[in-house]
Amino acid sequence: MEIQGREAQIDRLLRGINQGQFIQIDWIDTEEIPTVQESGFRVR
């Protein structure tokens, strides 16, 4: 899984994931990358 956002938002997401019984997070790699402004997307 790949996520982006503020650290507090990511921490809240990870706490929610860890409360489930079927998912276990073994390690996390972090990398700061520049933010890209999206103008939209389309599904093909």
C-alpha distance matrix in Angstrom:
0.0 3.8 6.6 10.3 13.5 16.2 15.9 17.6 15.3 12.2 14.4 15.4 12.0 11.4 14.9 14.5 11.7 13.9 16.9 15.8 17.4 15.0 11.8 12.3 10.5 12.5 11.8 10.2 11.0 12.1 13.8 15.9 16.1 18.6 18.0 18.5 20.5 19.6 22.7 21.2 19.5 20.7 19.7 21.5
3.8 0.0 3.8 7.0 10.5 13.5 13.7 15.9 13.6 10.7 13.6 15.0 12.0 11.8 15.6 15.6 13.5 15.8 18.8 18.3 20.3 18.3 15.0 15.2 12.7 14.4 12.8 10.2 10.0 10.0 10.9 12.6 12.5 14.9 14.2 14.9 17.1 16.6 19.9 18.9 17.7 19.5 19.2 21.2
6.6 3.8 0.0 3.8 6.9 10.0 10.6 12.5 10.1 7.6 11.0 12.2 9.5 10.3 13.9 14.0 12.7 15.2 18.0 18.1 20.7 19.2 15.9 16.2 13.7 15.9 14.1 11.0 11.1 10.0 10.9 11.6 11.8 13.6 12.4 13.5 15.3 15.1 18.5 17.7 17.2 19.5 19.7 22.2
10.3 7.0 3.8 0.0 3.8 7.1 8.7 11.0 8.9 7.4 11.1 12.4 10.7 12.0 15.3 15.7 15.2 17.7 20.2 20.8 23.7 22.5 19.3 19.3 16.6 18.6 16.3 12.8 12.3 10.0 10.0 9.5 9.5 10.7 9.2 10.9 12.6 13.2 16.7 16.7 17.0 19.8 20.7 23.4
13.5 10.5 6.9 3.8 0.0 3.8 6.4 8.3 6.4 6.3 9.9 10.9 10.3 12.2 14.8 15.4 15.9 18.1 20.3 21.5 24.7 24.1 20.9 20.9 18.3 20.4 18.2 14.7 14.5 11.8 11.8 10.4 10.9 11.5 9.5 11.8 12.8 13.9 17.2 17.5 18.5 21.6 22.8 25.8
16.2 13.5 10.0 7.1 3.8 0.0 3.8 5.5 5.3 6.3 8.7 10.1 10.8 12.5 14.5 15.7 16.7 18.5 20.5 22.3 25.5 25.5 22.3 21.9 19.1 21.2 18.8 15.4 15.3 12.4 12.7 10.9 12.3 12.8 11.3 14.2 15.2 16.8 20.0 20.7 21.9 25.1 26.4 29.5
15.9 13.7 10.6 8.7 6.4 3.8 0.0 3.8 5.4 5.1 6.1 8.6 9.9 10.5 12.3 14.3 15.3 16.3 18.6 20.7 23.8 23.9 20.6 19.7 16.8 18.6 16.2 13.0 13.4 10.7 11.9 11.0 13.4 14.7 14.0 17.1 18.5 20.1 23.4 23.9 24.9 27.9 28.8 31.8
17.6 15.9 12.5 11.0 8.3 5.5 3.8 0.0 3.8 5.5 5.1 6.3 8.7 10.0 10.7 12.5 14.4 15.4 17.0 19.5 22.8 23.4 20.5 19.9 17.6 19.8 18.0 15.3 16.3 14.1 15.7 14.8 17.0 18.0 16.8 19.7 20.5 21.8 24.8 25.1 26.1 29.0 29.9 33.1
15.3 13.6 10.1 8.9 6.4 5.3 5.4 3.8 0.0 3.8 5.4 5.1 6.3 8.7 10.0 10.8 12.5 14.4 15.9 17.8 21.2 21.6 18.8 18.8 16.8 19.5 17.9 15.2 16.4 14.4 15.8 15.1 16.6 17.5 15.7 18.0 18.6 19.3 22.2 22.1 22.9 25.6 26.4 29.7
12.2 10.7 7.6 7.4 6.3 6.3 5.1 5.5 3.8 0.0 3.8 5.4 5.1 6.2 8.6 9.9 10.5 12.2 14.5 16.1 19.3 19.2 16.1 15.8 13.4 15.9 14.2 11.5 12.8 11.3 13.2 13.3 15.0 16.7 15.5 17.8 19.0 19.7 22.9 22.6 22.9 25.4 25.8 28.8
14.4 13.6 11.0 11.1 9.9 8.7 6.1 5.1 5.4 3.8 0.0 3.8 5.4 5.1 6.2 8.7 9.9 10.5 12.6 15.0 18.0 18.6 15.6 14.8 12.6 15.0 13.7 11.6 13.7 12.6 15.1 15.5 17.9 19.8 18.8 21.4 22.7 23.4 26.6 26.3 26.6 29.1 29.3 32.3
15.4 15.0 12.2 12.4 10.9 10.1 8.6 6.3 5.1 5.4 3.8 0.0 3.8 5.5 5.2 6.4 8.8 10.0 11.0 13.5 16.9 17.9 15.4 15.5 14.1 17.1 16.4 14.6 16.9 16.0 18.3 18.5 20.4 21.9 20.4 22.6 23.3 23.6 26.4 25.8 26.2 28.5 28.6 31.8
12.0 12.0 9.5 10.7 10.3 10.8 9.9 8.7 6.3 5.1 5.4 3.8 0.0 3.8 5.5 5.2 6.3 8.7 10.2 11.6 15.1 15.4 12.8 13.3 12.1 15.4 15.0 13.2 15.5 15.0 17.4 17.9 19.4 21.1 19.5 21.2 22.0 21.9 24.7 23.7 23.6 25.6 25.5 28.5
11.4 11.8 10.3 12.0 12.2 12.5 10.5 10.0 8.7 6.2 5.1 5.5 3.8 0.0 3.8 5.3 5.0 6.1 8.7 10.3 13.3 13.6 10.5 10.2 8.7 11.8 11.6 10.4 13.3 13.5 16.5 17.7 19.7 21.9 20.9 22.9 24.2 24.3 27.4 26.4 26.0 27.9 27.5 30.2
14.9 15.6 13.9 15.3 14.8 14.5 12.3 10.7 10.0 8.6 6.2 5.2 5.5 3.8 0.0 3.8 5.5 5.2 6.5 9.3 12.4 13.7 11.4 11.1 10.5 13.6 13.9 13.3 16.4 16.7 19.7 20.8 23.0 25.1 24.0 26.1 27.2 27.3 30.2 29.2 29.0 30.8 30.4 33.2
14.5 15.6 14.0 15.7 15.4 15.7 14.3 12.5 10.8 9.9 8.7 6.4 5.2 5.3 3.8 0.0 3.8 5.5 5.4 7.2 10.9 12.2 10.5 11.5 11.7 15.3 16.0 15.4 18.5 18.8 21.6 22.6 24.3 26.2 24.6 26.2 27.0 26.6 29.2 27.8 27.3 28.9 28.2 31.1
11.7 13.5 12.7 15.2 15.9 16.7 15.3 14.4 12.5 10.5 9.9 8.8 6.3 5.0 5.5 3.8 0.0 3.8 5.4 5.7 8.9 9.2 6.9 8.2 8.6 12.4 13.5 13.3 16.5 17.4 20.4 21.9 23.5 25.7 24.4 25.8 26.9 26.3 29.0 27.5 26.6 27.9 26.9 29.4
13.9 15.8 15.2 17.7 18.1 18.5 16.3 15.4 14.4 12.2 10.5 10.0 8.7 6.1 5.2 5.5 3.8 0.0 3.8 5.4 7.7 8.9 6.7 6.6 7.4 10.7 12.4 13.0 16.6 17.9 21.3 23.1 25.1 27.6 26.7 28.5 29.8 29.5 32.4 31.0 30.1 31.5 30.4 32.9
16.9 18.8 18.0 20.2 20.3 20.5 18.6 17.0 15.9 14.5 12.6 11.0 10.2 8.7 6.5 5.4 5.4 3.8 0.0 3.8 6.6 9.1 8.5 9.3 11.0 14.2 16.1 16.8 20.4 21.5 24.7 26.3 28.3 30.5 29.3 30.9 31.9 31.4 34.1 32.5 31.7 32.9 31.7 34.3
15.8 18.3 18.1 20.8 21.5 22.3 20.7 19.5 17.8 16.1 15.0 13.5 11.6 10.3 9.3 7.2 5.7 5.4 3.8 0.0 3.8 5.8 6.2 8.4 10.9 14.3 16.6 17.5 21.0 22.4 25.6 27.4 29.0 31.3 30.0 31.2 32.2 31.3 33.8 31.8 30.6 31.4 29.9 32.3
17.4 20.3 20.7 23.7 24.7 25.5 23.8 22.8 21.2 19.3 18.0 16.9 15.1 13.3 12.4 10.9 8.9 7.7 6.6 3.8 0.0 3.8 6.0 8.0 11.4 14.1 17.1 18.7 22.3 24.3 27.6 29.7 31.4 33.9 32.9 34.0 35.2 34.2 36.7 34.7 33.2 33.7 31.9 33.9
15.0 18.3 19.2 22.5 24.1 25.5 23.9 23.4 21.6 19.2 18.6 17.9 15.4 13.6 13.7 12.2 9.2 8.9 9.1 5.8 3.8 0.0 3.8 6.8 10.3 12.9 15.9 17.6 20.8 23.1 26.2 28.6 29.9 32.5 31.6 32.5 33.8 32.6 35.1 32.9 31.1 31.5 29.4 31.2
11.8 15.0 15.9 19.3 20.9 22.3 20.6 20.5 18.8 16.1 15.6 15.4 12.8 10.5 11.4 10.5 6.9 6.7 8.5 6.2 6.0 3.8 0.0 3.8 6.7 9.7 12.4 13.8 17.1 19.3 22.4 24.9 26.3 29.0 28.3 29.4 30.9 29.9 32.7 30.8 29.2 29.9 28.1 30.0
12.3 15.2 16.2 19.3 20.9 21.9 19.7 19.9 18.8 15.8 14.8 15.5 13.3 10.2 11.1 11.5 8.2 6.6 9.3 8.4 8.0 6.8 3.8 0.0 3.8 6.2 9.3 11.4 14.9 17.4 20.9 23.6 25.4 28.4 28.1 29.6 31.5 30.9 34.0 32.4 30.9 31.9 30.4 32.2
10.5 12.7 13.7 16.6 18.3 19.1 16.8 17.6 16.8 13.4 12.6 14.1 12.1 8.7 10.5 11.7 8.6 7.4 11.0 10.9 11.4 10.3 6.7 3.8 0.0 3.8 5.8 7.6 11.2 13.7 17.2 19.9 22.0 25.1 25.1 26.8 28.9 28.7 32.0 30.7 29.5 30.8 29.7 31.5
12.5 14.4 15.9 18.6 20.4 21.2 18.6 19.8 19.5 15.9 15.0 17.1 15.4 11.8 13.6 15.3 12.4 10.7 14.2 14.3 14.1 12.9 9.7 6.2 3.8 0.0 3.8 7.2 10.4 13.6 17.1 20.2 22.5 25.9 26.4 28.3 30.7 30.8 34.2 33.1 31.8 33.2 32.0 33.7
11.8 12.8 14.1 16.3 18.2 18.8 16.2 18.0 17.9 14.2 13.7 16.4 15.0 11.6 13.9 16.0 13.5 12.4 16.1 16.6 17.1 15.9 12.4 9.3 5.8 3.8 0.0 3.8 6.8 10.0 13.5 16.7 19.2 22.7 23.5 25.6 28.3 28.6 32.2 31.5 30.5 32.2 31.4 33.1
10.2 10.2 11.0 12.8 14.7 15.4 13.0 15.3 15.2 11.5 11.6 14.6 13.2 10.4 13.3 15.4 13.3 13.0 16.8 17.5 18.7 17.6 13.8 11.4 7.6 7.2 3.8 0.0 3.8 6.4 10.0 13.1 15.5 19.0 19.8 22.0 24.7 25.3 28.9 28.5 27.7 29.7 29.3 31.2
11.0 10.0 11.1 12.3 14.5 15.3 13.4 16.3 16.4 12.8 13.7 16.9 15.5 13.3 16.4 18.5 16.5 16.6 20.4 21.0 22.3 20.8 17.1 14.9 11.2 10.4 6.8 3.8 0.0 3.8 6.8 10.4 12.7 16.4 17.7 19.9 23.0 23.8 27.6 27.5 26.8 29.0 28.8 30.5
12.1 10.0 10.0 10.0 11.8 12.4 10.7 14.1 14.4 11.3 12.6 16.0 15.0 13.5 16.7 18.8 17.4 17.9 21.5 22.4 24.3 23.1 19.3 17.4 13.7 13.6 10.0 6.4 3.8 0.0 3.8 6.8 9.6 13.1 14.5 17.1 20.2 21.5 25.3 25.6 25.4 27.9 28.3 30.3
13.8 10.9 10.9 10.0 11.8 12.7 11.9 15.7 15.8 13.2 15.1 18.3 17.4 16.5 19.7 21.6 20.4 21.3 24.7 25.6 27.6 26.2 22.4 20.9 17.2 17.1 13.5 10.0 6.8 3.8 0.0 3.8 6.2 9.9 12.0 14.6 17.9 19.6 23.4 24.1 24.1 26.8 27.6 29.4
15.9 12.6 11.6 9.5 10.4 10.9 11.0 14.8 15.1 13.3 15.5 18.5 17.9 17.7 20.8 22.6 21.9 23.1 26.3 27.4 29.7 28.6 24.9 23.6 19.9 20.2 16.7 13.1 10.4 6.8 3.8 0.0 3.8 6.9 9.1 12.2 15.4 17.6 21.3 22.6 23.1 26.2 27.4 29.6
16.1 12.5 11.8 9.5 10.9 12.3 13.4 17.0 16.6 15.0 17.9 20.4 19.4 19.7 23.0 24.3 23.5 25.1 28.3 29.0 31.4 29.9 26.3 25.4 22.0 22.5 19.2 15.5 12.7 9.6 6.2 3.8 0.0 3.8 6.4 9.0 12.5 14.7 18.4 19.7 20.4 23.5 24.9 26.9
18.6 14.9 13.6 10.7 11.5 12.8 14.7 18.0 17.5 16.7 19.8 21.9 21.1 21.9 25.1 26.2 25.7 27.6 30.5 31.3 33.9 32.5 29.0 28.4 25.1 25.9 22.7 19.0 16.4 13.1 9.9 6.9 3.8 0.0 3.8 6.4 9.7 12.5 15.9 17.9 19.1 22.5 24.5 26.6
18.0 14.2 12.4 9.2 9.5 11.3 14.0 16.8 15.7 15.5 18.8 20.4 19.5 20.9 24.0 24.6 24.4 26.7 29.3 30.0 32.9 31.6 28.3 28.1 25.1 26.4 23.5 19.8 17.7 14.5 12.0 9.1 6.4 3.8 0.0 3.8 6.5 9.3 12.8 14.7 16.2 19.8 22.0 24.4
18.5 14.9 13.5 10.9 11.8 14.2 17.1 19.7 18.0 17.8 21.4 22.6 21.2 22.9 26.1 26.2 25.8 28.5 30.9 31.2 34.0 32.5 29.4 29.6 26.8 28.3 25.6 22.0 19.9 17.1 14.6 12.2 9.0 6.4 3.8 0.0 3.8 6.2 9.5 11.6 13.1 16.7 19.1 21.4
20.5 17.1 15.3 12.6 12.8 15.2 18.5 20.5 18.6 19.0 22.7 23.3 22.0 24.2 27.2 27.0 26.9 29.8 31.9 32.2 35.2 33.8 30.9 31.5 28.9 30.7 28.3 24.7 23.0 20.2 17.9 15.4 12.5 9.7 6.5 3.8 0.0 3.8 6.5 9.2 11.6 15.3 18.2 20.8
19.6 16.6 15.1 13.2 13.9 16.8 20.1 21.8 19.3 19.7 23.4 23.6 21.9 24.3 27.3 26.6 26.3 29.5 31.4 31.3 34.2 32.6 29.9 30.9 28.7 30.8 28.6 25.3 23.8 21.5 19.6 17.6 14.7 12.5 9.3 6.2 3.8 0.0 3.8 5.5 7.8 11.5 14.5 17.2
22.7 19.9 18.5 16.7 17.2 20.0 23.4 24.8 22.2 22.9 26.6 26.4 24.7 27.4 30.2 29.2 29.0 32.4 34.1 33.8 36.7 35.1 32.7 34.0 32.0 34.2 32.2 28.9 27.6 25.3 23.4 21.3 18.4 15.9 12.8 9.5 6.5 3.8 0.0 3.8 7.2 10.5 14.1 16.7
21.2 18.9 17.7 16.7 17.5 20.7 23.9 25.1 22.1 22.6 26.3 25.8 23.7 26.4 29.2 27.8 27.5 31.0 32.5 31.8 34.7 32.9 30.8 32.4 30.7 33.1 31.5 28.5 27.5 25.6 24.1 22.6 19.7 17.9 14.7 11.6 9.2 5.5 3.8 0.0 3.8 7.1 10.5 13.4
19.5 17.7 17.2 17.0 18.5 21.9 24.9 26.1 22.9 22.9 26.6 26.2 23.6 26.0 29.0 27.3 26.6 30.1 31.7 30.6 33.2 31.1 29.2 30.9 29.5 31.8 30.5 27.7 26.8 25.4 24.1 23.1 20.4 19.1 16.2 13.1 11.6 7.8 7.2 3.8 0.0 3.8 6.9 9.8
20.7 19.5 19.5 19.8 21.6 25.1 27.9 29.0 25.6 25.4 29.1 28.5 25.6 27.9 30.8 28.9 27.9 31.5 32.9 31.4 33.7 31.5 29.9 31.9 30.8 33.2 32.2 29.7 29.0 27.9 26.8 26.2 23.5 22.5 19.8 16.7 15.3 11.5 10.5 7.1 3.8 0.0 3.8 6.5
19.7 19.2 19.7 20.7 22.8 26.4 28.8 29.9 26.4 25.8 29.3 28.6 25.5 27.5 30.4 28.2 26.9 30.4 31.7 29.9 31.9 29.4 28.1 30.4 29.7 32.0 31.4 29.3 28.8 28.3 27.6 27.4 24.9 24.5 22.0 19.1 18.2 14.5 14.1 10.5 6.9 3.8 0.0 3.8
21.5 21.2 22.2 23.4 25.8 29.5 31.8 33.1 29.7 28.8 32.3 31.8 28.5 30.2 33.2 31.1 29.4 32.9 34.3 32.3 33.9 31.2 30.0 32.2 31.5 33.7 33.1 31.2 30.5 30.3 29.4 29.6 26.9 26.6 24.4 21.4 20.8 17.2 16.7 13.4 9.8 6.5 3.8 0.0
